[in-house]
């Protein structure tokens, strides 16, 4: 089984100037550019059975932010299951796009994947 894992994307459409962390993130390049580069590179390395998005998919993101990340991932890998495990920067909006934040079990081929939060 081949699993592609991507972690800590920390995407958000808009960052504020409320604190030093937010100001730092606002100055950085959009993580979507790097996400797309990673996905393009992964396509060059064969096929995958599933894709795992783990930890801090967004950074206190909106529903639209989570949908944006999901749509980019599905653009490159439309046919494989996406397993997500939220991180400490993911909020309740995560659940509206990816489902429960609690422990989830996935059956893929002859394997069981337990996604723990």
Secondary structure as GFF3:
##gff-version 3
##sequence-region A 1 117
A	DSSP	beta_strand	3	7	.	.	.	ID=ss1
A	DSSP	alpha_helix	20	27	.	.	.	ID=ss2
A	DSSP	alpha_helix	31	43	.	.	.	ID=ss3
A	DSSP	beta_strand	50	54	.	.	.	ID=ss4
A	DSSP	alpha_helix	63	76	.	.	.	ID=ss5
A	DSSP	beta_strand	81	85	.	.	.	ID=ss6
A	DSSP	alpha_helix	93	98	.	.	.	ID=ss7
A	DSSP	beta_strand	104	108	.	.	.	ID=ss8
A	DSSP	beta_strand	111	115	.	.	.	ID=ss9
###
